Amino acid sequence: MTTLEDCRARDAADPLAPLKDLFNLPEGVIYLDGNSLGALPRAVPARVAQVVAHEWGRDLIQSWNSAGWFDLPRRVGDKIAPLMGAGPGEVVAADTTSINLYKVLSAALNVAAQDAPGRRTIVSERSNFPTDLYIAEALCRERGCTLKLVEPHEIAASLDADVAVLMLTHVNYRTGAMHDMTAVTAAAHAAGALMVWDLCHSVGAVPVDLTGAGADYAVGCGYKYLNGGPGAPAFVWVHPRHVDRFWQPLAGWWGHAAPFAFTPDYQPAAGITRFQCGTQPIVSLSALDCALDVFAEAEKFGGMAALRDKSLALTDLFIELVEQWCPGQFELVTPREHVRRGSQVCLTPTAQLPVGSAYAVVQALIGRGVIGDFRAGDGQQPDILRFGFTPLYLSYENVFLSAQALRDVLLNKEYALPQFNRKLAVT
Ligand SMILES: *Cc1c(COP(=O)(O)O)cnc(C)c1O
């Protein structure tokens, strides 16, 4: 049985423990929602203040050159690239995940139309994050293509001769289940389809190797495990073998070969630059740029491999303690197998708890300073309590105290209190 003292000893021996000091976390809060909105890196407020006061306030429009604003999407892309096995000059940070997905899916359909004419289906998982499905649905309507949604175990069998693109999220947002990127990409290619990965719940949380896997396209989020702040720009990667073959559909001036020539016709820039569209939110992009320095610092302590080891140790510990302290009250939704687990633990209440209590359990935990979140079920999918474990700033003691708080919420039936049953707009 793991004790609080054991956890403190593990923290004392944890080589990654100093990274916590790179973040500003409120006193008395254990933050298990870094998979939804990453915490604030300590260096970001000063950087944002400097961008606003000096770069904007004093240097004004010159900052496009003098502060490097115009190149910032590519420089930030180069900082993200090593976290996912992409090369320099292959990634830009821009727009949102939804928008970038639209660009890459459209580009992928163009490549497929040339290389494998007649293939007109995009396959994805029914439990993918909804915006991914909505974007694919809208694009399919526009192009006269079909979006086919399947369960995870049906993916391999669904890859028939109509499939142009397989679009998957590497780590599922509801369950924390992780795909084998190399195997799934190989299966898509063997079936003649292109592979698009959404890395929103992977990048900065688990090691990713897009190049090693031979993937075709990837998108992902700047405000989750990359800690770029609310609404931080997302990123987009295209394998060099495809990047110059077609325009992307949102062919704005930032993707032009010579934007300041102001010609009336479009000439795409070479490489990933053409996946830019228009003017980017520089203040927000600067915050993300600064936040990414945390990962450069983490390199000194073993980088993503060490972060992954700690993430698995944290999630293992949480699972062990919940099963010990809340026996029979939750079912584990996240895979136990390490190779199939992302950096989160998701639980669904069993019949031992009142129907519909998952939301109130999460609210009661928040009342105790343990911040996780709730994702509603829909008849097919169960209600979920979701806990994200960011190895950059969480300790073993944090995990112990979180599981203890969960035990106490159940023991005291705090989920029955009216203040924890009021639904908020954002869960
Ligand atoms: C968080 C998330 C998004 C968010 O998309 P936005 O366009 O940035 O709002 C998209 N897809 C997945 C899988 C996500 O987890």
The ligand as an SDF file (V2000), in Angstrom:
LIG
                    3D

 15 15  0  0  0  0  0  0  0  0999 V2000
   -8.9170   20.3110  -28.0900 C   0  0  0  0  0  0  0  0  0  0  0  0
   -9.1480   19.6330  -29.3970 C   0  0  0  0  0  0  0  0  0  0  0  0
   -9.5030   20.3750  -30.5290 C   0  0  0  0  0  0  0  0  0  0  0  0
   -9.7190   21.8480  -30.4170 C   0  0  0  0  0  0  0  0  0  0  0  0
   -9.9270   22.4700  -31.6270 O   0  0  0  0  0  0  0  0  0  0  0  0
   -9.9370   24.0520  -31.7280 P   0  0  0  0  0  0  0  0  0  0  0  0
  -10.1490   24.3150  -33.1410 O   0  0  0  0  0  0  0  0  0  0  0  0
   -8.5940   24.5220  -31.2210 O   0  0  0  0  0  0  0  0  0  0  0  0
  -11.0070   24.5690  -30.8480 O   0  0  0  0  0  0  0  0  0  0  0  0
   -9.6530   19.6790  -31.7250 C   0  0  0  0  0  0  0  0  0  0  0  0
   -9.4660   18.3560  -31.7970 N   0  0  0  0  0  0  0  0  0  0  0  0
   -9.1160   17.6320  -30.7110 C   0  0  0  0  0  0  0  0  0  0  0  0
   -8.9070   16.1530  -30.8410 C   0  0  0  0  0  0  0  0  0  0  0  0
   -8.9710   18.2470  -29.4820 C   0  0  0  0  0  0  0  0  0  0  0  0
   -8.6460   17.5230  -28.4160 O   0  0  0  0  0  0  0  0  0  0  0  0
  1  2  1  0
  2  3  1  0
  2 14  2  0
  3  4  1  0
  3 10  2  0
  4  5  1  0
  5  6  1  0
  6  7  2  0
  6  8  1  0
  6  9  1  0
 10 11  1  0
 11 12  2  0
 12 13  1  0
 12 14  1  0
 14 15  1  0
M  END
$$$$
